């Protein structure tokens, strides 16, 4: 954008004949440069970046690890182990949203924080953390088991949506997305 502003100022200055300052020419050049720099860019402006599976590996691994968690959640006798795993996960609740934001930042020109794909990972993270509250205070009733398994599946669906929208064309990612895309 600075290039455009400099270009318009140079164009305005080069429009001066015989070193006579023409305020109108200079003004139009500066205003044109300012207008050109304020034009918003499309969300997918960083089109030279090609998403790679290595860039989303952490989020993909989280999605796959939820299969094991779902199995543990279906059996209340394994809730202790699940609670320990979830406690470790909850120690840094911003890790995966930041990971997603950094990935999205490679594909969009600006405002990766507010990208809906980052929102999906934020929601998935908070959903996963909410499972710990239920299993720590729960009795293992059928309705609680159904609730925590549903929360786990919801988180997987959100991760599947993120991976599906990531643009990564890897067989493992495609398989996960097909299994967990809402």
C-alpha positions as CSV (number, residue, x, y, z in Angstrom):
1,X,0.0,0.0,0.0
2,X,2.9,2.4,0.7
3,X,4.0,1.7,-2.8
4,X,0.7,3.0,-4.2
5,X,0.9,6.2,-2.0
6,X,4.5,6.8,-3.2
7,X,3.4,6.2,-6.8
8,X,0.6,8.7,-6.6
9,X,2.8,11.3,-5.0
10,X,5.5,10.8,-7.6
11,X,2.8,11.0,-10.3
12,X,1.6,14.3,-8.7
13,X,5.1,15.7,-8.5
14,X,5.9,14.6,-12.1
15,X,2.8,16.5,-13.3
16,X,4.5,19.7,-12.3
17,X,5.7,21.6,-15.3
18,X,8.7,23.9,-15.1
19,X,8.8,23.3,-11.3
20,X,5.6,25.3,-10.9
21,X,3.6,23.9,-7.9
22,X,0.2,23.0,-9.1
23,X,-1.8,22.4,-6.0
24,X,-4.6,20.7,-7.8
25,X,-2.3,18.1,-9.4
26,X,-0.5,17.4,-6.2
27,X,-3.8,17.2,-4.2
28,X,-5.3,14.7,-6.6
29,X,-2.2,12.6,-6.5
30,X,-2.1,12.5,-2.7
31,X,-5.8,11.9,-2.4
32,X,-5.7,9.2,-5.0
33,X,-2.9,7.5,-3.1
34,X,-4.7,7.7,0.2
35,X,-7.9,6.3,-1.4
36,X,-5.9,3.5,-3.0
37,X,-4.3,2.5,0.3
38,X,-7.7,2.4,2.1
39,X,-9.4,0.0,-0.4
40,X,-10.0,-3.2,1.5
41,X,-8.3,-6.3,0.2
42,X,-10.2,-9.6,-0.2
43,X,-9.9,-12.1,2.6
44,X,-8.0,-14.6,0.4
45,X,-5.5,-12.0,-0.8
46,X,-2.4,-14.0,0.1
47,X,-3.0,-16.4,-2.8
48,X,0.7,-17.3,-3.3
49,X,0.6,-19.4,-0.2
50,X,-0.3,-23.1,-0.7
51,X,-1.6,-24.8,2.5
52,X,0.4,-27.8,3.6
53,X,-0.5,-30.6,5.9
54,X,2.5,-29.7,8.1
55,X,0.9,-26.4,8.8
56,X,-2.2,-27.9,10.3
57,X,-0.7,-31.0,11.8
58,X,-1.3,-30.0,15.4
59,X,-5.0,-29.4,14.8
60,X,-5.3,-32.6,12.8
61,X,-3.7,-34.6,15.6
62,X,-6.0,-33.0,18.1
63,X,-9.0,-34.1,16.0
64,X,-7.7,-37.7,15.8
65,X,-6.9,-37.8,19.5
66,X,-10.5,-37.0,20.2
67,X,-11.4,-40.5,18.9
68,X,-9.5,-42.0,21.9
69,X,-11.1,-39.5,24.2
70,X,-14.5,-40.4,22.9
71,X,-13.9,-44.0,23.7
72,X,-12.8,-43.2,27.2
73,X,-15.8,-40.9,27.7
74,X,-18.2,-43.7,26.6
75,X,-17.0,-45.8,29.6
76,X,-17.4,-44.0,33.0
77,X,-14.8,-46.2,34.6
78,X,-12.2,-44.5,32.4
79,X,-13.3,-40.9,33.3
80,X,-10.4,-40.5,35.7
81,X,-7.8,-41.0,32.9
82,X,-9.9,-38.7,30.6
83,X,-10.0,-36.1,33.3
84,X,-6.2,-36.1,33.7
85,X,-5.8,-35.7,29.9
86,X,-8.4,-32.9,29.8
87,X,-6.6,-31.2,32.7
88,X,-3.4,-31.1,30.7
89,X,-5.3,-29.8,27.7
90,X,-7.0,-27.1,29.7
91,X,-3.7,-25.7,31.0
92,X,-3.2,-23.8,27.8
93,X,-6.6,-23.1,26.3
94,X,-5.2,-20.6,23.8
95,X,-2.7,-22.9,22.2
96,X,-4.9,-24.4,19.4
97,X,-6.8,-21.1,18.7
98,X,-3.4,-19.4,18.3
99,X,-2.2,-22.3,16.2
100,X,-5.2,-21.9,13.9
101,X,-4.8,-18.1,13.8
102,X,-1.2,-18.5,12.7
103,X,-2.2,-20.8,10.0
104,X,-5.0,-18.6,8.8
105,X,-2.7,-15.6,8.9
106,X,-0.7,-17.3,6.1
107,X,-3.8,-17.4,3.9
108,X,-5.5,-14.1,4.6
109,X,-4.1,-10.6,4.2
110,X,-5.5,-9.2,7.5
111,X,-7.7,-9.9,10.5
112,X,-7.0,-13.6,10.9
113,X,-8.2,-13.4,14.5
114,X,-11.8,-12.8,13.4
115,X,-11.8,-15.4,10.7
116,X,-14.7,-17.8,11.2
117,X,-12.3,-20.8,10.9
118,X,-10.4,-19.6,14.0
119,X,-13.7,-19.3,15.7
120,X,-14.4,-22.9,15.0
121,X,-11.2,-23.9,16.8
122,X,-11.9,-21.6,19.7
123,X,-15.4,-23.2,20.1
124,X,-13.9,-26.7,19.8
125,X,-11.3,-25.9,22.5
126,X,-13.9,-24.6,24.9
127,X,-16.2,-27.5,24.2
128,X,-13.4,-30.0,25.0
129,X,-12.6,-28.1,28.2
130,X,-16.3,-28.2,29.2
131,X,-16.2,-32.0,29.1
132,X,-13.9,-32.0,32.2
133,X,-16.5,-30.2,34.3
134,X,-19.1,-32.8,33.5
135,X,-17.0,-35.8,34.2
136,X,-15.4,-34.4,37.3
137,X,-18.8,-33.6,38.9
138,X,-20.8,-36.4,37.2
139,X,-21.9,-39.8,38.4
140,X,-21.5,-41.6,35.1
141,X,-25.2,-41.8,34.3
142,X,-26.4,-42.7,30.8
143,X,-27.4,-39.1,30.1
144,X,-24.0,-37.7,31.3
145,X,-22.2,-40.3,29.1
146,X,-24.4,-39.2,26.1
147,X,-23.7,-35.5,26.9
148,X,-19.9,-35.8,27.1
149,X,-19.7,-38.1,24.0
150,X,-21.9,-35.6,22.1
151,X,-19.6,-32.7,23.2
152,X,-16.6,-34.6,22.0
153,X,-18.2,-35.3,18.6
154,X,-19.2,-31.6,18.4
155,X,-15.5,-30.7,18.9
156,X,-14.5,-33.2,16.2
157,X,-17.1,-31.8,13.8
158,X,-15.8,-28.3,14.4
159,X,-12.2,-29.4,13.8
160,X,-13.4,-31.3,10.7
161,X,-15.0,-28.1,9.4
162,X,-11.8,-26.2,10.0
163,X,-9.7,-28.8,8.2
164,X,-12.2,-29.0,5.4
165,X,-12.0,-25.2,4.9
166,X,-8.2,-25.2,5.3
167,X,-7.4,-25.9,1.7
168,X,-5.0,-28.8,2.5
169,X,-5.4,-31.6,0.0
170,X,-3.9,-34.6,1.9
171,X,-5.5,-38.0,2.0
172,X,-5.4,-38.2,5.8
173,X,-7.0,-34.8,6.1
174,X,-9.7,-35.7,3.6
175,X,-10.5,-38.9,5.4
176,X,-10.8,-37.1,8.7
177,X,-13.0,-34.4,7.2
178,X,-15.3,-37.0,5.6
179,X,-15.7,-38.8,9.0
180,X,-16.2,-35.6,11.1
181,X,-17.4,-32.8,8.8
182,X,-20.8,-31.5,9.9
